[in-house]
Amino acid sequence: MSNLYMKNASRLVVLVLLGWQLSSCYYDKADIVYPSAGTCDTTAATFSAKVLPLMNTNCNVCHGGTASAGAGIKLDTYTGVRAQLTAGRLLGSLQHQSGFSAMPKGGTKLSDCNIAIIKAWVNAGALNN
C-alpha cells in the first residue's frame, strides 16, 4: 500500500509543478497571447474624434475656456491648437523636448500613443475635421 501511495504522491507533485510552471509562463508572454493589447491606433486621427478629446483630458484644465493659468494659450478649439502647432510649440512641449516648456506642466508626459495620435493628425495635414 505504501508503494501505491508513493506513486500517487509523486504524480500529484509532478502535476502541481507542471501546472505552476505553465501558469507562470502565461503571464510572461502576455504580448504574444494578446498582441493587440500593446498597439496604438492612429487611424482616423481627426481633430474632433482624437485630438480634441486628448486636449480636453490633458491640457484644457489650464488651456481651455476661461482658465487663466494657461498663459493665454487656448487649446479647446481647432484655431487655438492650430496656432500652437503653427508656432512650433505644440509637439515640442508635448514631447518634453529641450527648449520647450514641458506640458502638461507639473504632470507626466503624454503616452507615446497619445503623442503618435497627434503626430498622425499633423502628418495628415492638421485638418479641422
SULBELQUI-V591589 format. One record per pair of residues at least 4 apart in sequence whose ideal C-beta (glycine too) atoms are under 7 Angstrom apart, sorted by sequence separation. I is the first residue (numbers start at 0). GAP is how many residues later the second one is. If there is no record, write none. Layout:
i: (I	I)
gap: (GAP	GAP)
//
This chain:
i: (0	1	2	3	4	5	6	7	8	9	10	11	12	13	14	15	16	17	18	19	20	21	23	24	28	29	30	45	46	47	49	50	51	52	53	54	55	58	59	62	75	77	78	79	80	81	82	87	88	89	90	109	111	112	113	114	115	116	117	118	119	121	43	44	46	54	61	74	83	84	91	109	120	60	73	74	83	95	29	30	61	62	92	55	61	91	92	74	80	92	93	62	63	92	62	63	64	72	88	62	63	95	59	58	59	93	54	94	54	93	93	54	90	50	46	84	84	61	58	81	58	57	77	57	53	53	53	49	50	50	49	44	39	41	46	41	44	45	39	44	41	44	46	46	47	46	45)
gap: (4	4	4	4	4	4	4	4	4	4	4	4	4	4	4	4	4	4	4	4	4	4	4	4	4	4	4	4	4	4	4	4	4	4	4	4	4	4	4	4	4	4	4	4	4	4	4	4	4	4	4	4	4	4	4	4	4	4	4	4	4	4	5	5	5	5	5	5	5	5	5	5	5	6	6	6	6	6	7	7	7	7	7	8	8	8	8	9	9	9	9	10	10	10	11	11	11	11	11	12	12	13	15	16	16	16	20	20	21	21	24	26	28	30	31	37	41	43	44	44	45	46	50	52	60	63	64	67	67	70	71	72	73	74	74	75	75	75	76	76	78	79	80	81	81	82	83)
//
